[in-house]
Amino acid sequence: MDVVRESAGAGRVVFWEESARDGAQAKTLMGAGFRVRLARETGRIFGPDGPRHVVFAAGFPAVCAEEFEAVRRVAVEAEGAVSVAAVCRGVDRDVEQAVASVRGSRHARVMVVVPASDAMARVMVHRTAVHALEDAVDLVKRARDRDDSVAVDVCLADASRADTSLMAHHAQAVTDAGAGLVVLADTVGSQLPHACHDMFTRVRAACGSEVVFASHLHNDLGLGLANTLQALAAGVRVVSSSWLGIAERAGMVATEQLAFLLARHGGELLGADAALWWTPPSLTRLPGIARMVAEETGAPLGVTTPIVGTGVGTISTGTPFVHPELFQPYDPREVLGIEPHVVLTQLASARVVTAVATRLGHTLDADQTRTAMNWAKTRAYRTGRSVTDDTAFAGFLEGLTGTSAGGTP
């Protein structure tokens, strides 16, 4: 049984997770052991329904022997946690290699990348898009003949600049040949949201209901999230994403952001009757996985990174300190398991200074609080750094109060 097709057909969302595969084109490299760990952790977001909600693109086996082995390890060791996929070009030997890399793993898939526009076809296969798409039908048949337990998906590269009628015709043809999914890709990230919605609507309308579509939308114009939501609004339920948004060039929609939005606002975005989950995602797992990916790849978690960034749950000014619920769209502790953290900056109020001092084991009177607040503000402008770290402030407080943390003279 193709559990991904089953999920999409039931209206459930499936994440095609690309951080290990497309993320490599963002100049990152995940080791084989880390890919296994990441696949398992991503699947655990959905508990026992991990394989029905996550396709983990483990890599591109044709790159080299080491890449093949990395994909193979994920297929063997993450089996049951997610559906594992290998990605390949539309070349017979690459398809054979991709099938071999995931063979024997439950819910295994391969995704064959085929150019859908003439411009991309000339570069990728030195032929027309029609010929490339016709070849895809034969590739699907041969792959299914090799091992019918491995699902075969077809990614139509540069779909955003391709003819919708041509894509619809061949989407139906590859599905009739045994393809599981047909992925429409905005390969260069140039599509605007209304055009994305129109593309998926037109192509889906020209095909039978047995054709299951997926999205793969890049973020070069900063529209990866908006376009993915448009694809979902057009009826697509399999959506490509990547932890921290890492992918080629400017990346794609971030897995953590998309999962959060759909879990918290899926009804508002897609209709109150939308039943998006077999098992709803455990959002408290998102920050830990994001930190894990950042450490492995070097992709930074910034103060402005949505959902998992270093600014989430931090407070540094007076009114947000007193009424944090007025300045947050959700409670980070309740929803994500992120504890609130008061940070000392040049914007600090007396309440903020007192809270940080208390955390460091010091009780200040009113005069000491004013002195500490003035010190923190002056220090910030003198150093050119907003945040005063706890070590520096603790040292100042010991001199100010004549005691170490906890009141020891």
C-alpha positions as CSV (number, residue, x, y, z in Angstrom):
1,M,0.0,0.0,0.0
2,D,1.2,3.5,-0.9
3,V,0.6,5.2,2.4
4,V,1.5,8.6,1.0
5,R,-1.1,8.4,-1.7
6,E,-3.6,7.1,0.8
7,S,-2.9,10.1,3.1
8,A,-3.2,12.6,0.3
9,G,-6.4,11.0,-0.9
10,A,-7.8,11.3,2.6
11,G,-6.9,15.0,2.7
12,R,-4.1,14.6,5.2
13,V,-0.9,16.6,4.8
14,V,2.4,14.9,3.9
15,F,5.7,16.7,4.3
16,W,8.3,15.9,1.7
17,E,11.3,16.8,3.9
18,E,14.3,18.0,1.8
19,S,16.9,19.2,4.2
20,A,19.2,16.2,3.7
21,R,18.8,16.3,-0.1
22,D,18.0,19.7,-1.5
23,G,19.8,21.1,1.6
24,A,23.0,19.8,0.2
25,Q,22.7,22.4,-2.6
26,A,22.7,25.0,0.1
27,K,26.4,23.9,0.7
28,T,25.6,21.7,3.7
29,L,26.4,18.1,4.2
30,M,24.7,15.8,6.7
31,G,26.5,12.7,7.6
32,A,24.8,9.4,7.3
33,G,24.3,8.9,11.0
34,F,22.8,12.4,11.3
35,R,20.4,11.7,8.4
36,V,19.1,8.7,10.2
37,R,18.7,10.6,13.4
38,L,16.9,13.5,11.7
39,A,14.6,11.1,9.8
40,R,13.6,9.4,13.1
41,E,13.1,12.7,14.9
42,T,11.0,14.1,12.1
43,G,8.9,11.0,12.1
44,R,8.4,11.2,15.8
45,I,6.6,14.5,15.4
46,F,3.7,12.4,14.2
47,G,4.2,9.4,16.4
48,P,3.2,6.0,14.8
49,D,1.9,7.9,11.7
50,G,5.3,9.2,10.8
51,P,5.4,7.2,7.5
52,R,2.0,8.6,6.5
53,H,2.9,12.2,7.2
54,V,6.6,12.4,6.3
55,V,8.6,11.5,3.2
56,F,12.3,11.9,4.1
57,A,14.4,12.6,1.0
58,A,17.5,10.9,2.2
59,G,19.8,11.9,-0.7
60,F,20.9,11.6,-4.3
61,P,22.6,8.2,-4.6
62,A,24.2,8.9,-8.0
63,V,26.5,11.6,-6.5
64,C,29.0,9.1,-5.2
65,A,29.4,5.8,-3.3
66,E,29.4,7.6,0.0
67,E,26.1,9.3,-0.9
68,F,24.6,6.0,-1.9
69,E,25.6,4.4,1.4
70,A,24.1,7.4,3.3
71,V,20.8,6.9,1.6
72,R,21.0,3.2,2.2
73,R,21.6,3.6,5.9
74,V,18.5,5.9,6.2
75,A,16.4,3.4,4.3
76,V,17.4,0.6,6.6
77,E,17.7,2.4,10.0
78,A,14.8,4.9,9.7
79,E,12.4,2.3,8.4
80,G,9.1,2.6,10.1
81,A,9.7,6.2,11.3
82,V,9.2,7.9,7.9
83,S,8.7,7.0,4.3
84,V,12.3,7.1,2.9
85,A,12.9,8.4,-0.6
86,A,15.9,8.6,-2.9
87,V,16.1,11.3,-5.6
88,C,17.6,10.8,-9.1
89,R,17.8,12.2,-12.6
90,G,15.6,10.8,-15.4
91,V,18.3,8.4,-16.6
92,D,17.8,4.7,-16.5
93,R,21.0,3.9,-14.6
94,D,20.3,6.6,-12.0
95,V,16.8,5.3,-11.5
96,E,18.1,1.7,-11.1
97,Q,20.6,3.0,-8.5
98,A,18.0,4.9,-6.6
99,V,15.7,1.9,-6.4
100,A,18.6,-0.2,-5.1
101,S,19.4,2.3,-2.4
102,V,16.0,2.1,-0.8
103,R,15.0,-1.5,-1.8
104,G,13.5,-3.6,1.1
105,S,12.6,-0.6,3.2
106,R,8.9,-0.3,4.1
107,H,7.2,2.6,2.3
108,A,10.3,3.3,0.2
109,R,10.1,5.7,-2.7
110,V,12.2,7.2,-5.5
111,M,11.7,10.6,-7.1
112,V,12.7,11.0,-10.7
113,V,13.4,14.6,-11.8
114,V,12.3,15.3,-15.3
115,P,12.3,18.7,-17.1
116,A,8.9,20.1,-17.9
117,S,9.8,23.2,-19.7
118,D,11.7,23.4,-23.0
119,A,14.3,25.7,-21.5
120,M,15.1,23.3,-18.7
121,A,14.9,20.2,-21.1
122,R,17.5,21.7,-23.4
123,V,19.9,22.1,-20.4
124,M,19.2,18.9,-18.6
125,V,18.7,16.3,-21.4
126,H,19.4,18.2,-24.7
127,R,15.9,17.4,-26.0
128,T,12.5,19.0,-26.0
129,A,10.2,18.8,-22.9
130,V,7.8,16.6,-24.9
131,H,10.5,14.0,-25.4
132,A,11.7,14.2,-21.8
133,L,8.2,13.7,-20.5
134,E,7.6,10.8,-22.8
135,D,10.8,9.2,-21.5
136,A,9.5,9.6,-18.0
137,V,6.6,7.2,-18.7
138,D,9.0,4.5,-19.7
139,L,11.3,5.2,-16.7
140,V,8.3,4.7,-14.4
141,K,7.3,1.5,-16.0
142,R,10.9,0.1,-15.9
143,A,11.3,1.1,-12.3
144,R,8.1,-0.5,-11.3
145,D,9.1,-3.6,-13.1
146,R,12.4,-3.8,-11.2
147,D,10.7,-3.6,-7.8
148,D,7.0,-2.9,-7.5
149,S,7.4,-2.4,-3.7
150,V,9.2,0.9,-4.3
151,A,6.9,3.8,-5.1
152,V,8.1,5.9,-8.0
153,D,7.3,9.6,-8.1
154,V,8.0,12.1,-10.9
155,C,9.1,15.6,-10.3
156,L,8.4,18.0,-13.2
157,A,11.2,20.5,-12.9
158,D,10.6,24.1,-13.9
159,A,6.9,23.5,-13.9
160,S,6.3,27.2,-13.2
161,R,7.5,28.0,-16.8
162,A,6.0,24.9,-18.5
163,D,2.8,24.4,-20.5
164,T,0.0,23.4,-18.1
165,S,-1.7,21.2,-20.8
166,L,1.5,19.4,-21.5
167,M,2.1,18.8,-17.8
168,A,-1.5,17.6,-17.2
169,H,-1.2,15.1,-20.1
170,H,2.0,13.6,-18.9
171,A,1.0,13.7,-15.2
172,Q,-1.9,11.4,-16.2
173,A,0.4,9.2,-18.4
174,V,3.0,8.6,-15.7
175,T,0.3,7.9,-13.1
176,D,-1.3,5.4,-15.5
177,A,2.2,3.9,-15.8
178,G,2.3,3.4,-12.0
179,A,3.7,6.7,-10.6
180,G,2.7,7.5,-7.0
181,L,3.1,11.3,-7.0
182,V,3.5,14.0,-9.6
183,V,5.5,16.9,-8.2
184,L,5.2,20.3,-9.7
185,A,8.4,22.3,-9.0
186,D,9.0,26.1,-9.1
187,T,12.6,25.2,-9.6
188,V,13.9,28.8,-9.8
189,G,11.6,30.3,-7.2
190,S,10.2,32.9,-9.5
191,Q,6.5,32.2,-9.2
192,L,4.0,34.6,-7.6
193,P,1.3,33.2,-5.3
194,H,-1.7,33.8,-7.7
195,A,0.3,32.1,-10.5
196,C,1.1,29.1,-8.3
197,H,-2.5,28.6,-7.3
198,D,-3.5,28.9,-11.0
199,M,-0.9,26.3,-12.1
200,F,-2.0,23.7,-9.6
201,T,-5.7,24.4,-10.2
202,R,-5.3,24.1,-14.0
203,V,-3.2,20.9,-14.0
204,R,-5.3,19.2,-11.4
205,A,-8.5,20.0,-13.2
206,A,-7.2,18.5,-16.4
207,C,-6.4,15.1,-14.8
208,G,-8.3,12.3,-13.2
209,S,-8.7,12.1,-9.4
210,E,-6.2,9.2,-9.3
211,V,-3.4,11.7,-10.1
212,V,-1.8,12.8,-6.8
213,F,0.1,16.1,-6.9
214,A,2.8,17.4,-4.7
215,S,4.6,20.8,-4.5
216,H,8.3,21.7,-4.5
217,L,8.5,25.5,-4.4
218,H,11.7,27.5,-3.9
219,N,12.0,30.7,-1.9
220,D,14.1,33.0,-4.1
221,L,11.6,35.8,-4.0
222,G,10.7,35.1,-0.3
223,L,7.4,33.5,-1.4
224,G,8.0,29.8,-0.7
225,L,5.6,29.8,2.2
226,A,3.0,31.8,0.5
227,N,3.2,29.6,-2.6
228,T,3.0,26.4,-0.6
229,L,-0.1,27.7,1.1
230,Q,-1.6,28.4,-2.3
231,A,-0.8,24.9,-3.5
232,L,-2.6,23.6,-0.4
233,A,-5.5,25.8,-1.1
234,A,-5.6,24.4,-4.6
235,G,-6.0,20.9,-3.1
236,V,-2.4,19.7,-3.0
237,R,-1.6,17.7,0.2
238,V,2.0,16.6,-0.3
239,V,4.3,19.6,0.2
240,S,8.0,19.9,0.0
241,S,9.8,21.7,2.9
242,S,13.1,21.7,4.6
243,W,14.2,22.2,8.2
244,L,15.3,25.9,8.6
245,G,14.3,26.3,4.9
246,I,17.8,25.1,3.7
247,A,17.8,24.2,0.1
248,E,19.3,25.5,-3.2
249,R,20.0,29.3,-3.3
250,A,17.5,31.0,-1.0
251,G,16.0,27.7,0.1
252,M,12.3,26.7,0.4
253,V,9.6,26.9,3.0
254,A,10.8,25.9,6.5
255,T,9.4,22.6,7.8
256,E,9.0,24.0,11.3
257,Q,7.1,27.1,10.1
258,L,4.8,25.1,7.8
259,A,4.0,22.5,10.4
260,F,3.3,25.1,13.0
261,L,0.9,27.1,10.8
262,L,-1.0,24.1,9.6
263,A,-1.3,22.7,13.1
264,R,-2.4,26.0,14.7
265,H,-4.3,27.6,11.8
266,G,-5.1,24.8,9.4
267,G,-8.8,25.4,9.7
268,E,-8.5,29.1,9.0
269,L,-6.2,28.5,6.0
270,L,-8.0,25.5,4.4
271,G,-11.5,25.4,5.8
272,A,-13.0,24.4,9.1
273,D,-13.8,20.9,7.8
274,A,-10.2,20.2,6.7
275,A,-9.0,17.0,8.4
276,L,-5.2,17.4,8.0
277,W,-3.8,14.8,10.3
278,W,-3.9,11.1,11.2
279,T,-1.9,12.2,14.3
280,P,-1.5,16.0,14.9
281,P,2.1,17.2,15.0
282,S,3.8,17.5,18.3
283,L,4.9,21.1,18.1
284,T,7.1,20.9,21.2
285,R,9.5,18.8,19.1
286,L,10.1,21.5,16.6
287,P,12.7,23.7,18.5
288,G,14.9,20.8,19.4
289,I,15.1,19.5,15.9
290,A,15.8,22.9,14.5
291,R,18.7,23.4,16.9
292,M,20.0,20.0,16.0
293,V,19.9,20.9,12.2
294,A,21.6,24.2,12.9
295,E,24.4,22.6,14.8
296,E,25.0,20.0,12.1
297,T,24.8,22.2,9.1
298,G,26.0,25.6,10.4
299,A,22.7,27.2,9.2
300,P,22.1,29.9,11.8
301,L,19.1,30.3,14.0
302,G,18.6,34.0,14.1
303,V,16.7,36.3,16.4
304,T,14.1,36.8,13.6
305,T,13.8,33.2,12.6
306,P,10.0,32.4,13.0
307,I,8.9,29.7,15.4
308,V,12.4,28.4,16.4
309,G,14.6,31.5,16.4
310,T,16.6,32.8,19.3
311,G,14.1,35.7,19.8
312,V,11.2,33.4,20.5
313,G,10.1,33.7,24.2
314,T,12.6,36.5,25.0
315,I,11.5,39.7,26.7
316,S,13.7,42.9,27.1
317,T,11.3,45.8,27.5
318,G,8.9,47.1,30.1
319,T,5.3,46.6,28.7
320,P,6.0,43.2,27.1
321,F,7.5,42.2,30.5
322,V,4.3,43.1,32.4
323,H,1.8,41.9,29.7
324,P,3.7,39.4,27.5
325,E,0.4,37.9,26.1
326,L,-0.3,41.3,24.4
327,F,3.0,41.0,22.4
328,Q,3.0,37.4,21.4
329,P,0.7,35.5,18.9
330,Y,0.9,32.4,21.0
331,D,2.4,31.2,24.3
332,P,5.9,29.8,23.5
333,R,6.0,27.7,26.7
334,E,2.5,26.2,26.2
335,V,2.8,25.6,22.4
336,L,6.5,24.9,21.8
337,G,7.9,24.2,25.2
338,I,10.2,27.2,25.1
339,E,10.6,28.8,28.5
340,P,10.4,32.6,28.6
341,H,13.7,34.4,29.0
342,V,14.3,37.9,30.2
343,V,17.2,39.6,28.4
344,L,19.1,42.7,29.6
345,T,19.5,45.3,26.9
346,Q,19.7,49.1,26.5
347,L,15.9,49.1,26.5
348,A,15.6,47.6,30.0
349,S,13.1,48.9,32.4
350,A,13.4,48.7,36.2
351,R,11.3,45.6,36.2
352,V,13.5,43.9,33.6
353,V,16.7,44.8,35.6
354,T,15.1,43.4,38.8
355,A,14.0,40.2,37.1
356,V,17.5,39.5,35.6
357,A,19.2,40.4,38.9
358,T,16.8,38.0,40.8
359,R,17.6,35.2,38.3
360,L,21.3,35.8,39.1
361,G,20.7,35.6,42.8
362,H,20.7,39.3,43.8
363,T,18.0,41.3,45.4
364,L,18.2,45.0,44.6
365,D,16.7,48.0,46.3
366,A,15.3,51.0,44.3
367,D,18.6,52.9,44.2
368,Q,20.6,49.8,43.2
369,T,18.0,49.0,40.5
370,R,18.4,52.5,39.0
371,T,22.2,52.3,39.2
372,A,22.2,48.8,37.5
373,M,19.8,50.0,34.8
374,N,22.0,53.0,34.0
375,W,25.0,50.8,33.9
376,A,23.4,48.4,31.5
377,K,22.3,51.1,29.1
378,T,25.7,52.9,29.2
379,R,27.5,49.7,28.6
380,A,25.4,48.8,25.6
381,Y,26.1,52.0,23.8
382,R,29.8,51.9,24.8
383,T,30.3,48.4,23.5
384,G,27.9,48.7,20.6
385,R,26.2,45.5,21.7
386,S,22.6,45.4,22.8
387,V,22.6,42.4,25.1
388,T,24.6,42.3,28.3
389,D,25.4,38.7,29.1
390,D,24.7,37.2,32.5
391,T,28.4,36.9,33.4
392,A,29.1,40.6,32.9
393,F,26.0,41.7,34.8
394,A,26.7,39.2,37.6
395,G,30.1,40.7,38.0
396,F,28.7,44.2,38.2
397,L,26.0,43.2,40.7
398,E,28.6,41.6,43.0
399,G,30.4,45.0,43.1
400,L,27.2,46.9,43.5
401,T,25.7,44.8,46.3
402,G,29.0,43.6,47.9
403,T,27.7,40.1,47.8
404,S,28.0,37.1,45.5
405,A,25.0,35.4,44.1
406,G,22.7,34.2,46.8
407,G,23.8,37.0,49.2
408,T,27.2,35.6,50.3
409,P,29.5,38.5,51.3
